[in-house]
Each structure stands twice: as structure tokens, then as C-alpha cells.
Amino acid sequence: MRRRDFIRLLGGSLGGVIGAKLALAQQAAPAPAVRAFWGYDFSGADLATKPGDDFFRHANGAWYDRTVIAPDRSSNGIDRVLADIVEARTRQILEQGAPGVDASARSEAAKLNAFYANFLDEARIEALDAKPIAPALQMVRAAQSRDDLTALMGAVNTTSFSSIFSLGIGSDAKAPDKYVVMIGQAGLGLPDRDYYLEAQFADKKASYLAYVAQMLSLVGWPAPQASAAAILDFETAIATASWTKAESRDSDKTYNPMSEAELAKVAPFAWRAFLQAAALRPLDHLVVAEITAVPKIAALYAAAPIDTLKAWQAFRVGDWAAGYLAKRFVDAQFAFRSKTLSGVAELPARWKRGVEIVNGAMGEAIGRVYVARYFPAEAKAQIDTLVGEIIAALKGRIERLAWMTPETKSKALDKLSRLKVKIAYPNKWRDYSGLEIRPNDLFGNVLAGMTFDWLRQVNRLNLPVDRDEWFMTPQTVNAYYDPFINEFILPAAQLQAPYFDPAADPAANYGGIGALIGHELTHGFDDDGRKYDGTGMLTSWWTDADVQEFNTRTAALGRQYSAFEPFPGVHINGELTMGENIADLGGALTALDAYHHSLAGRAAPAIGGVTGDQRFFLCYAQSWRAKRTEDSVRQQLVSDPHAPEPFRVNGTVRNVDAWYDAFGVKPGDKLYVANQDRVRIW
């Protein structure tokens, strides 16, 4: 599954004429009027920065300089603004119910209201203090063996316990119409293995040690300091054994089918106890992801002292549950996980945290009301048309590829023709009638929501894959491509300005939502998505020559991104971000083609002296307006397959010929890449 990142420059001497035209355009109308007229906020531009030196800054520099990150956030930007709008609307739904919708939706809205009210009852939560996790901690204390602890870990998806292995259910990559149990590496309390192993994160690792000891003290665990040191050593060993994020992106390497018995031979561990605790019968077929890491982690578990494993589980219980407990737990968790790791200065208001929790447990119940209340039906038809245009443009690009053989090209076109598109909201809503939400039981309701969702997945394990299911709610500001089903999902909340505005100039919509659509479609043909055929099956459908040529071209893109240096000595990981970088480039090119096609052979009119292509690129860059805390960016660089937004803009446009023509970019400009060295993939 893929997703677009959560957030998103005409140069003070654009080569002269263009810069002068933009200056005149600004004089002709104030920034809000210009934006209302065709979709770009000129007040955010930094015209003193040449577009060829830093296009992100050229289009967004003034915005960036004046933008303040809210004290309860780690970032600010276009997507954050839209998400805040959705958050406020969701709050209204949770507080006011759902008048005007059908009976089943009203019934679910009543559960939402009760769940949300549980979280807002701070007095009761303070009175309970640590009582909600007392049963779980007692089970940890009572464990006499590794097998006892293994059974606790198996309940990771229904309880407050944690596991050294991930456990999930999803589409089988080699049989995409069937569900399969998937197991992989886990067990780390820091954002990524690099936090344990790289010197740049030594201070974070030290802070983590202190936090582990603090949480153990809060839950009443003996010898918290010594236990914390043992836990950190245990997790550091797991980190050393774990695959990197870049390695875990490779679908070929992470598809390792076997039976439960075969897994026990490969990685000796009490798998039956683990899986039985997860309500899973003996399995003849499952898939292991990080095939060399799982045995090593199992061995570390077998060698670790029982007291260390019990302390690790006790810490994880407190850490996981902290947000639902008394203020002393909330404050401790926030101070480390948000303030230290991400640079967030202030705990978000309680209502915001409540919205997030209920959204996570009953998201489609909220979405059902959200769509009825806030999404105009006519917008869906307009987006359907635009998606069709972007698909046609991508089809044209594939047909014109000179480097791909006819055999592979034919199969690529077949895959595109089979693409399923889902816009705004599901055709059928998830049924929450079996989920019991009880008054005055926040912690119990959180666990009930987890159990409800996990058993829903377990109970359909032998059924055909539900191809109508959504993995994002309609109120999510985001989008994704799912290679297992070969589908593209675009939630309703994403369909807002500046991404999409029916009143905006077409260039603005193609540069905003059009490029986003193209981005997601290109994920079907990125370095990993290309391995899946039109049915969603992981299979080798490329000729060897085409694979070699594709890898040569993507390697060049990886070198470009790996040369970017957000902080001195800290570079973007071109391998980790490869899929998103390919999709960014393909999305921009495809949307630009679709925009040009929409002109039907006519030249785009200039608006205020700004050409159509200039408007497209400015609005493309505008859609990536984002500002993050330094800690957040550093975390992103090692744990997120998306590069920081300025580099996503600059890394894309420098490989687009039309951008050079639109802004007069010349040799000597910092982003200039010679024609023969520009990356051309799709």
C-alpha cells in the first residue's frame, strides 16, 4: 500500500522577463484576489530567490518565513490546515450527533458520542489513575516462562500488550483474492533502528533510557533504572538484527511463504501459543516479511533473561496505554514521544486527542456523517472526469516510452486498464453494530474497538478479499494506491482548495489535485509497485532488459536525492524514498500532459502575465507548502519513505523539461541538470 505524504517557488531574477511579469501581476491585484482568481497565493512567493536555484523557496519562501508551527504540532502546511478543518468538523459530529441521517447512522453516532464523552471525562480518568492497566500488569508479573509471555504478545491486536513481532492480516501478494497472516520484525520503542545505532541520535537514545525508567516507576515496577538499562540493551540488539526501512520496502524480499511448522523450524519460538492468543487456528500458509531478522529476534528473545522480558512488557503496557490514563502518564509520554522526538512544545487540547482516538476506532462511522454533511455530490463527478484525464495521460506516456519493449509495454497498459478508482467515500459503510461502547469505560472501549477490528479480520481469513474496503476514511486528508488490488483511493477531505477548487484556473487544479492523482497512479509503476500485475499479483512480468533499464534510470534518480543534504552531513536516503520520488516525478509529468491535452491545441491564456505552465508549476509547488520542526525532519529522514517537502518539489521539477522552458532555467542555476542527465522513467 502506498500513501502520499501529509504536507507540501519564480525567482527574483527569473531570467528577467518572467520575474517582471510576476511583479506586475502582484501589483495588479492583491494576493488574496490573485489566489481567488486562478488559485495561487502570490503573497507566499519569494521572488528574490531564482526558480532555478530553489523552486520550493521561490514559490513558497515568504509563506515559509512567516509560518509558525502551532505549539501542539510538529508541522504546519497546506495539509495541516485542511486536516484542522476536518478535525473541527469531526468534533462537531462527536458533540452534536448526526441529525438528518438514517437510523443506523444515528445509532453509530450515539456510540461515537459516548466514546468521545468517555475521553472528555477527565475527572473519572484521574480518579482511576493506573487501575485500567492493573490487570495487564498483574498478568505480566504472574508470567513464569517465556511461553507465558509469548501468549501475552500474541494478543497484541486486542490488548495493551506489545510484541517483538508484527502480526497482521492482508491480501496475499501471490494470491491477491485471498487473505493471509503476515509476520514481521517489531519490538522497538524508538522510531527506527537508526535511533539505536547512529551517533546523531545518541541524545534521543539517552532520553529514551530515562523515559523507560520513568514509565517503569509510574507502573510500580521494581528496580526501574536497572530494568530500563536491560530493556535498552535488548532493543538495541533487536535493532541490530532488524532490516532497514529501505530493505523492508522490497516486496520480493518480504514475501516468504511457509507453514506454521516451517516457521517454527526457521525461527524457533512458541508460535502456536503466540497465534492462538491472536485467535488464529493452525496455519498451513502464512507470509514472513523480514526473513533473516525474524529468526535473529526469536533467538534474542530465547536468550534474554525472563526478568528483562517482563520489564520490557510492563514498560510497553504503560507506554501504550499512557494516553488513556491519568495526567502523570499523559505528561510523561508527551514529554518524550512528542516533545523530545518531534519537537512538539505543547500537549494538544483534550478534545483534539479525543477526536483522534475515536476516529481511529470508528472512523467510517464518522465518515458516513461527514460525507452527508460536508461533501458536495457534484464534486465527485468533476473529480471522476479529472481522474479519467490523468489515466489517459499516463496511458499516453506509457505508449510513447522509447526504452521499454513492446512485450512489457503491453502488460503495463493492461495493468493501467484494470485500475480501480475509488473517489470520496465507500460504496458500502462498515457495520459497527457488533461493537459495544459502554459508558464510563474509556480504556475498555479502546480495547473493545481494537478487538472488534481484529476479529473482523480474523473471521474473514478464509473469505475472498473484500475489494470494496477502504483503508482510509473519507475525512482523511491523504490518498493512496494499493498494489494488491490495483486501486487508487482519493478521500473526500482531500478534495479541497488549494488541491481542488471548481472556481480555480484549470492549471491550478492540474498542478494540485491532478499531480496528486498522477502521483498515486504512478505508484503502480514505481520500483516496488511495478512488481505487481494488473490483478494485484506479485509476479515477474517485465523482460530482463526492461528491468535492467528501469533500474538504471531509477538509480540515477536515487543518486540525485541522496545528494540532497537537509542538515550538514545528513543526507536524504535515495533508496528509502525511491518509490515516492518516482511517483512525484511521474505525477507531475502526467498531470502536465493532461493539462496540455485539456487545452485542445490552443495556447493557454496568460493571466496577469503568468503563463499556463508557470501557473501549473507554481500551484504544484504551493500544494507542498510545509514547515516542520527539526526533530520531526530528522525522524522523517530515517523512518519515512517520503523526503522532506522542499526536496520533493526541487527534486521533481529539475527533471521536467517544461519547467526549464517556463522559468528560463539555465546552466549555472543550482537545480539545473543537463538535458541528457535528466531522469526519464514514465
C-alpha positions in Angstrom: 0.0 0.0 0.0 1.2 3.5 -0.8 0.3 6.9 0.5 1.0 10.5 -0.3 2.8 12.5 2.3 0.9 14.7 4.7 2.2 18.1 3.8 3.7 20.2 0.7 8.9 28.8 -5.5 9.6 32.4 -9.6 13.0 33.7 -9.0 13.9 37.2 -8.1 15.5 37.3 -11.4 13.7 34.7 -13.3 15.8 35.5 -16.2 14.3 38.9 -16.3 11.0 39.0 -18.3 9.1 36.4 -16.3 10.1 37.9 -13.0 9.0 41.3 -14.1 5.6 39.9 -15.3 5.0 38.3 -11.9 5.9 41.5 -10.1 3.3 43.3 -12.3 0.8 40.6 -11.6 1.3 41.2 -7.9 0.9 44.9 -8.4 -2.3 44.4 -10.4 -4.1 42.6 -7.7 -3.5 41.8 -4.0 -2.5 38.3 -3.1 -6.0 37.1 -1.9 -7.6 38.3 -5.1 -5.0 36.7 -7.3 -5.5 33.4 -5.5 -9.2 33.6 -5.8 -8.8 34.4 -9.5 -6.7 31.4 -10.5 -5.6 29.5 -7.5 -2.1 30.6 -6.4 -1.2 32.7 -3.3 1.3 35.2 -4.5 1.9 36.5 -1.0 3.7 33.3 -0.2 6.3 33.6 -3.0 9.9 34.7 -2.6 10.7 36.4 -5.9 14.2 37.2 -4.7 15.1 33.5 -5.0 15.7 32.3 -8.5 13.4 29.5 -9.6 16.4 27.6 -10.9 18.2 27.8 -7.5 15.4 26.7 -5.2 11.9 26.4 -6.7 10.3 25.5 -3.4 11.6 28.7 -1.9 10.8 30.7 -5.0 7.1 29.7 -4.8 6.8 29.3 -1.0 9.6 31.2 0.7 7.6 34.1 2.1 5.0 31.7 3.3 7.7 29.6 4.9 9.3 32.5 6.7 6.1 33.8 8.2 4.5 30.5 9.1 4.5 29.5 12.7 4.2 25.9 13.8 1.5 25.6 16.5 2.9 24.6 19.8 0.9 21.4 19.8 2.1 20.4 16.4 5.3 19.2 14.8 4.5 20.8 11.4 2.3 23.3 9.6 1.3 23.5 6.0 -1.4 23.1 3.4 -2.4 19.6 4.6 -2.2 20.6 8.2 -4.7 23.4 7.6 -7.1 21.1 5.8 -6.7 18.5 8.5 -7.5 21.1 11.1 -10.7 21.9 9.3 -11.6 18.3 9.2 -10.7 17.9 12.9 -13.1 20.8 13.9 -15.9 19.3 11.8 -15.4 15.9 13.4 -15.6 17.5 16.8 -19.0 18.9 15.9 -20.1 15.4 14.8 -18.9 13.8 18.0 -20.6 16.5 20.2 -23.8 17.1 18.3 -24.7 13.7 16.9 -26.0 13.1 13.4 -29.4 14.7 12.8 -30.7 14.2 9.3 -29.1 10.8 8.6 -30.6 7.4 8.6 -31.4 5.3 11.7 -28.3 3.1 11.5 -26.0 6.1 11.1 -27.7 7.8 14.1 -27.2 4.6 16.2 -23.5 4.6 15.4 -23.3 8.4 16.1 -24.6 7.7 19.6 -21.7 5.3 20.1 -19.3 7.9 18.8 -20.8 10.5 21.3 -20.4 8.1 24.2 -16.9 7.1 23.3 -15.9 10.7 22.9 -17.6 11.7 26.2 -15.6 8.9 28.0 -12.4 10.6 26.9 -13.5 14.0 28.0 -14.4 12.8 31.5 -11.0 13.8 32.8 -12.1 13.7 36.5 -13.0 10.0 36.2 -9.8 9.2 34.4 -7.7 10.9 37.1 -9.6 9.0 39.8 -8.9 5.7 38.1 -5.2 6.6 37.7 -3.4 3.3 36.7 -6.3 1.0 37.6 -7.2 0.3 33.9 -3.8 -1.4 33.3 -3.6 -3.2 36.6 -4.9 -6.5 35.2 -2.4 -6.5 32.4 0.5 -5.7 34.7 -0.6 -8.5 37.0 -0.6 -10.9 34.1 3.0 -9.8 33.3 4.1 -10.3 36.9 2.4 -13.7 37.1 4.2 -15.0 33.9 6.5 -17.8 34.8 8.1 -18.6 31.5 8.8 -17.3 28.0 5.8 -19.2 26.7 3.6 -17.3 29.2 5.0 -14.0 27.9 4.7 -15.2 24.3 1.0 -15.8 24.8 0.6 -12.2 26.0 2.5 -10.9 23.0 0.1 -12.8 20.7 -2.7 -10.7 21.9 -1.0 -7.6 20.6 -4.0 -6.6 18.4 -6.7 -6.9 21.2 -4.9 -5.8 24.4 -2.4 -3.4 25.8 0.4 -5.9 25.3 3.2 -5.4 22.8 5.2 -7.9 20.7 8.6 -8.4 19.3 6.9 -9.5 16.0 4.4 -7.7 14.0 1.2 -9.6 13.2 -1.3 -8.7 10.6 -3.8 -9.9 8.0 -3.9 -8.6 4.4 -4.1 -9.6 0.8 -1.7 -12.4 -0.2 0.7 -10.9 -2.8 0.8 -14.2 -4.7 -2.9 -14.8 -4.5 -4.5 -11.4 -4.2 -8.0 -12.7 -3.9 -7.2 -14.4 -0.6 -6.2 -13.1 2.8 -3.1 -14.2 4.6 -1.5 -13.9 8.0 1.7 -11.8 7.9 4.5 -11.8 10.4 7.5 -9.4 10.6 10.0 -7.7 12.8 8.9 -5.4 15.6 9.8 -4.7 19.2 11.4 -1.3 19.0 10.3 1.6 21.2 12.2 4.3 19.2 11.0 5.4 15.7 13.6 3.4 13.8 16.6 1.1 14.2 18.9 4.1 13.3 17.9 5.8 16.6 19.7 2.9 18.4 22.7 2.7 16.1 23.6 6.1 14.7 25.6 8.7 16.6 23.3 11.6 15.5 20.5 10.1 17.7 22.7 9.5 20.8 20.8 12.2 22.8 17.5 10.7 21.9 18.6 7.3 22.9 19.7 8.7 26.3 16.4 10.4 26.7 14.6 7.1 25.9 16.5 5.3 28.6 15.3 7.9 31.1 11.8 7.7 29.8 11.7 3.9 30.1 12.9 4.2 33.7 10.2 6.9 34.4 7.4 4.7 32.9 8.5 1.7 34.9 8.4 3.8 38.0 4.9 5.0 37.2 3.6 1.5 36.8 5.3 0.4 40.0 7.9 -1.9 38.5 10.9 -2.8 40.8 14.4 -1.6 40.0 13.3 0.8 37.2 16.8 2.1 36.4 18.4 -1.3 36.1 15.4 -2.7 34.2 15.5 0.3 31.8 19.1 -0.3 31.0 18.4 -4.0 30.3 15.4 -3.1 28.1 17.5 -0.7 26.1 20.2 -3.3 25.6 17.6 -5.8 24.5 16.0 -3.4 22.0 19.4 -2.3 20.7 20.1 -6.0 19.9 16.8 -6.2 18.1 17.6 -3.0 16.1 20.9 -4.5 15.1 19.1 -7.6 13.8 16.4 -5.7 12.1 16.2 -4.7 8.4 16.4 -1.1 7.4 13.3 0.6 6.2 14.7 0.6 2.6 15.2 -3.2 2.7 11.6 -3.7 4.1 10.2 -1.9 1.0 11.2 -4.7 -1.3 8.1 -6.9 -2.0 10.2 -9.7 -3.4 12.4 -9.9 -0.4 9.5 -9.6 2.1 7.3 -12.3 0.5 8.4 -15.5 2.2 5.5 -18.0 2.4 5.7 -21.0 4.7 3.5 -23.1 7.1 3.4 -22.5 10.8 5.5 -25.7 11.3 8.1 -24.5 8.8 8.3 -21.1 10.6 9.0 -22.9 13.9 12.0 -24.6 12.2 13.3 -21.4 10.7 12.8 -19.3 13.8 12.3 -21.5 17.0 9.6 -19.8 19.1 6.3 -20.7 20.7 4.4 -19.8 17.6 1.3 -21.8 18.4 0.9 -20.0 21.7 1.5 -16.7 20.0 -1.0 -17.3 17.2 -3.6 -19.0 19.4 -3.6 -15.9 21.6 -4.5 -14.0 18.5 -7.5 -16.2 17.8 -5.8 -17.9 14.9 -6.1 -21.6 14.1 -3.0 -23.6 13.0 -1.9 -22.1 9.7 -0.7 -24.1 6.6 0.2 -20.8 4.9 1.5 -17.5 6.2 4.0 -14.9 5.0 7.1 -13.8 6.8 8.4 -10.4 5.9 12.0 -9.8 7.1 13.1 -13.4 6.7 16.6 -13.1 8.2 15.6 -10.7 11.0 12.8 -12.8 12.5 15.0 -15.8 13.4 17.6 -13.5 14.9 14.9 -11.7 17.0 13.5 -15.0 18.1 17.0 -16.1 19.2 17.4 -12.8 21.2 14.1 -13.5 22.9 15.2 -17.0 23.8 18.5 -15.7 25.3 17.1 -12.7 27.2 16.6 -13.0 30.9 13.0 -13.6 31.9 13.1 -10.5 34.2 14.2 -8.3 31.3 11.4 -9.6 29.1 8.8 -9.0 31.9 10.1 -5.5 32.5 10.0 -4.8 28.7 6.4 -5.9 28.5 5.5 -3.9 31.6 7.1 -0.8 30.1 5.3 -1.3 26.9 1.9 -1.7 28.6 2.4 1.7 30.4 3.7 3.4 27.3 0.9 2.1 25.0 -1.8 3.0 27.5 -0.5 6.3 28.7 -2.8 8.4 26.5 -5.9 6.9 28.2 -4.6 7.1 31.7 -4.2 9.9 34.4 -2.3 13.1 33.7 1.0 11.8 35.2 1.1 9.2 32.4 0.0 11.5 29.7 2.6 14.1 30.6 5.4 11.6 30.8 4.6 10.1 27.4 4.1 13.5 25.8 7.4 14.9 27.1 9.4 12.1 25.4 7.4 10.9 22.4 6.2 14.3 21.2 8.5 17.0 22.7 11.8 15.2 22.6 11.4 13.1 19.5 9.3 15.5 17.3 9.9 19.0 18.8 6.2 19.5 19.8 6.1 22.1 22.5 2.6 21.7 23.9 0.2 18.9 24.6 -2.8 19.2 22.2 -6.1 20.1 23.7 -8.0 17.2 25.2 -10.8 17.5 22.6 -8.2 17.1 19.8 -6.9 13.9 21.3 -10.4 12.6 21.8 -11.2 13.2 18.1 -8.1 11.3 17.2 -8.9 8.3 19.4 -12.5 7.9 18.3 -11.5 8.5 14.7 -9.1 5.6 15.0 -11.7 3.2 16.4 -14.8 4.1 14.4 -13.5 6.2 11.5 -16.1 5.1 8.9 -19.0 5.8 11.3 -17.7 9.4 11.5 -17.1 9.4 7.7 -20.6 8.5 7.0 -21.9 11.6 8.7 -19.0 13.7 7.4 -19.8 13.0 3.8 -23.5 13.7 4.2 -22.8 17.0 5.9 -19.8 18.4 4.2 -19.1 16.8 0.8 -20.9 18.2 -2.2 -22.1 15.4 -4.6 -21.2 17.4 -7.7 -17.5 17.5 -6.7 -17.3 13.7 -7.1 -18.4 13.9 -10.8 -15.8 16.6 -11.5 -13.1 14.5 -9.9 -14.2 11.4 -11.8 -13.6 13.3 -15.0 -10.3 14.6 -13.9 -9.1 11.1 -12.9 -10.1 9.8 -16.3 -8.0 12.5 -17.9 -4.9 11.7 -15.8 -5.3 8.0 -16.6 -5.4 8.8 -20.3 -2.3 10.9 -20.0 -0.4 8.1 -18.2 -1.6 5.7 -20.9 -0.1 8.1 -23.5 3.2 8.3 -21.7 3.5 4.5 -21.5 2.6 4.2 -25.2 5.4 6.7 -26.1 8.1 5.1 -24.0 11.1 4.5 -26.2 13.1 2.5 -23.7 10.5 -0.2 -23.0 10.0 -3.3 -25.1 6.5 -3.9 -26.7 6.0 -7.0 -24.6 6.4 -5.2 -21.2 4.6 -2.1 -22.5 1.5 -4.2 -23.4 1.3 -5.6 -19.9 1.8 -2.2 -18.4 -1.1 -0.9 -20.4 -3.2 -3.9 -19.4 -2.4 -3.1 -15.7 -3.5 0.5 -16.2 -6.7 -0.5 -17.9 -7.6 -2.7 -14.9 -7.0 0.1 -12.3 -9.9 0.5 -9.9 -10.7 4.1 -8.8 -12.5 5.0 -5.6 -13.5 8.6 -5.1 -14.6 10.4 -1.9 -16.3 7.6 0.1 -17.0 3.9 0.2 -20.0 2.4 -1.7 -20.8 0.4 1.5 -20.1 1.5 5.0 -18.5 -0.6 7.7 -21.1 -2.0 10.2 -20.3 -1.2 13.8 -23.5 -2.8 15.2 -21.4 -5.5 16.9 -19.2 -3.0 18.7 -20.3 -2.4 22.2 -19.4 1.0 23.6 -20.0 1.3 27.3 -20.5 4.4 29.4 -17.7 5.4 31.8 -15.2 2.9 30.4 -12.7 4.7 28.2 -10.0 2.0 28.4 -12.4 -0.8 28.0 -13.9 0.9 24.9 -10.4 1.4 23.4 -9.7 -2.3 23.8 -13.2 -3.2 22.5 -12.6 -1.2 19.4 -9.3 -3.0 18.8 -10.8 -6.4 19.4 -13.8 -5.7 17.1 -11.5 -4.8 14.3 -9.0 -7.7 14.7 -11.8 -10.3 15.0 -13.4 -8.8 11.9 -10.2 -9.6 10.1 -9.7 -13.0 11.6 -13.3 -14.1 10.8 -12.9 -13.3 7.1 -9.5 -15.0 6.8 -10.9 -17.8 4.5 -13.2 -15.5 2.6 -12.4 -13.7 -0.7 -10.7 -10.3 -0.4 -13.3 -7.5 0.1 -12.4 -5.3 -2.9 -14.9 -2.6 -1.7 -13.0 -2.0 1.5 -11.3 1.3 2.2 -8.1 1.7 4.2 -8.6 5.4 4.7 -11.6 7.2 6.0 -13.4 9.8 3.9 -12.4 12.5 6.4 -8.6 11.8 5.8 -6.5 14.4 4.0 -4.5 12.0 2.0 -4.7 9.4 -0.7 -3.2 6.0 -1.5 -2.6 3.3 -4.2 -2.9 -0.3 -3.2 -0.9 -2.7 -5.4 -2.6 -5.8 -4.0 -5.9 -4.7 -5.6 -4.5 -2.3 -8.2 -6.7 0.5 -6.9 -6.5 4.2 -6.2 -8.4 5.8 -3.3 -9.0 9.6 -3.0 -10.9 10.5 0.1 -13.4 13.4 0.2 -11.4 15.5 2.6 -8.5 15.7 0.1 -10.8 17.4 -2.4 -10.4 20.9 -1.0 -8.6 24.0 -2.2 -5.8 24.6 -2.9 -5.7 21.0 -4.3 -9.1 21.2 -6.0 -11.3 24.3 -6.4 -14.0 24.3 -9.1 -13.6 28.1 -9.4 -9.8 28.0 -9.9 -8.0 28.1 -13.2 -7.5 24.6 -14.7 -3.8 24.9 -14.4 -4.2 25.2 -10.6 -6.3 22.1 -10.4 -4.0 20.1 -12.6 -1.0 21.3 -10.6 -2.7 20.4 -7.3 -5.1 17.5 -7.3 -4.1 16.4 -10.8 -0.5 15.9 -9.8 -1.6 14.1 -6.6 -3.8 11.7 -8.7 -0.9 11.2 -11.1 1.4 10.5 -8.1 -0.8 7.7 -6.8 -1.3 6.2 -10.3 2.5 6.2 -10.8 2.9 4.2 -7.6 1.6 1.2 -9.6 4.7 1.6 -11.7 7.3 2.7 -9.1 10.3 0.5 -8.1 8.1 -1.8 -6.0 4.6 -1.2 -7.3 5.8 -2.3 -10.8 6.3 -5.8 -9.5 2.5 -6.3 -9.2 0.5 -7.1 -12.3 -3.0 -5.8 -13.2 -4.7 -8.4 -10.9 -2.6 -7.3 -8.0 -0.3 -10.4 -8.1 3.4 -10.2 -7.2 4.9 -11.6 -10.3 7.7 -11.1 -12.8 6.0 -9.6 -15.8 8.9 -7.5 -17.2 11.5 -8.6 -19.6 15.0 -8.8 -18.1 16.2 -6.0 -20.5 13.4 -3.7 -19.3 14.1 -4.4 -15.6 17.8 -3.5 -16.2 16.9 -0.3 -18.0 14.4 0.7 -15.4 16.9 0.1 -12.6 19.5 2.2 -14.4 17.1 5.1 -14.6 15.8 4.9 -11.1 19.4 4.6 -9.8 20.1 8.0 -11.3 17.1 9.4 -9.5 18.3 7.9 -6.3 21.7 9.5 -6.7 20.1 12.9 -7.2 18.1 12.6 -4.0 20.9 11.1 -2.0 22.9 14.2 -2.8 20.4 16.5 -1.0 21.6 17.5 2.4 18.8 18.8 4.7 21.3 19.2 7.6 25.2 19.3 7.4 26.3 15.7 7.0 22.8 14.4 6.9 21.5 13.3 3.5 18.2 12.0 2.1 18.1 8.3 1.7 17.5 7.9 -2.0 16.7 4.2 -1.7 14.2 4.6 1.1 12.4 7.5 -0.7 12.7 5.9 -4.2 9.1 4.9 -4.6 7.8 8.4 -3.6 10.3 10.2 -5.7 9.4 8.1 -8.8 5.7 8.8 -8.1 6.3 12.6 -7.6 8.0 12.8 -11.0 5.5 10.7 -12.8 2.6 12.5 -11.2 3.8 16.0 -12.2 4.6 14.9 -15.8 1.3 13.1 -16.2 -0.7 16.0 -14.8 1.1 18.4 -17.0 0.3 16.3 -20.1 -3.3 16.2 -19.0 -3.4 19.9 -18.6 -1.9 20.4 -22.1 -4.4 18.0 -23.6 -7.3 19.9 -22.0 -6.3 22.9 -24.0 -7.3 21.1 -27.2 -4.4 22.5 -29.2 -4.9 26.1 -28.0 -2.3 28.1 -26.2 -3.1 28.6 -22.5 -4.1 32.3 -21.9 -1.7 34.3 -19.7 -3.2 35.6 -16.5 -1.6 38.7 -15.1 1.4 38.0 -17.3 1.7 34.4 -15.9 1.6 31.6 -18.5 -0.3 28.4 -18.1 2.8 26.3 -17.5 4.0 28.8 -14.9 0.7 28.6 -13.1 0.8 24.8 -13.2 4.3 24.7 -11.6 3.5 27.4 -9.0 0.4 25.6 -7.9 2.3 22.3 -7.8 4.9 23.8 -5.5 2.2 25.5 -3.5 0.5 22.2 -2.8 3.7 21.1 -1.0 3.8 24.0 1.4 5.0 22.6 4.7 7.2 23.6 7.6 8.4 21.0 10.2 10.4 21.1 13.4 14.0 20.0 13.1 13.4 16.9 15.2 10.5 15.9 13.0 12.6 16.2 9.9 15.4 14.2 11.4 13.0 11.5 12.3 11.4 11.6 8.8 14.8 11.2 7.1 15.4 7.8 8.7 11.9 6.4 9.1 9.7 7.8 6.4 9.7 6.9 2.7 8.8 10.5 1.9 11.6 13.1 1.5 11.0 16.5 3.2 8.8 18.7 1.1 11.3 21.2 -0.3 13.3 18.4 -1.8 10.2 16.7 -3.3 9.5 19.9 -5.2 13.1 20.7 -6.2 13.9 17.0 -7.0 10.9 16.7 -9.3 10.9 19.9 -11.3 14.6 19.7 -12.2 13.8 16.6 -14.2 10.8 18.2 -16.1 11.8 19.9 -19.4 8.8 22.2 -19.4 9.9 23.7 -16.1 13.1 24.8 -17.7 11.2 26.5 -20.5 8.6 28.0 -18.3 11.1 29.8 -16.0 14.1 30.2 -18.2 16.3 28.0 -16.0 19.9 27.9 -17.4 23.3 26.3 -16.7 24.7 27.7 -13.6 21.4 27.6 -11.7 21.7 25.3 -8.7 18.9 23.0 -9.7 20.0 22.8 -13.4 20.5 19.3 -14.8 21.8 18.9 -18.3 19.2 17.6 -20.7 20.9 14.3 -21.2 21.2 13.8 -17.4 17.6 14.4 -16.5 15.8 11.3 -15.2 13.1 10.0 -17.6 11.2 7.0 -16.3 7.5 7.1 -17.1 
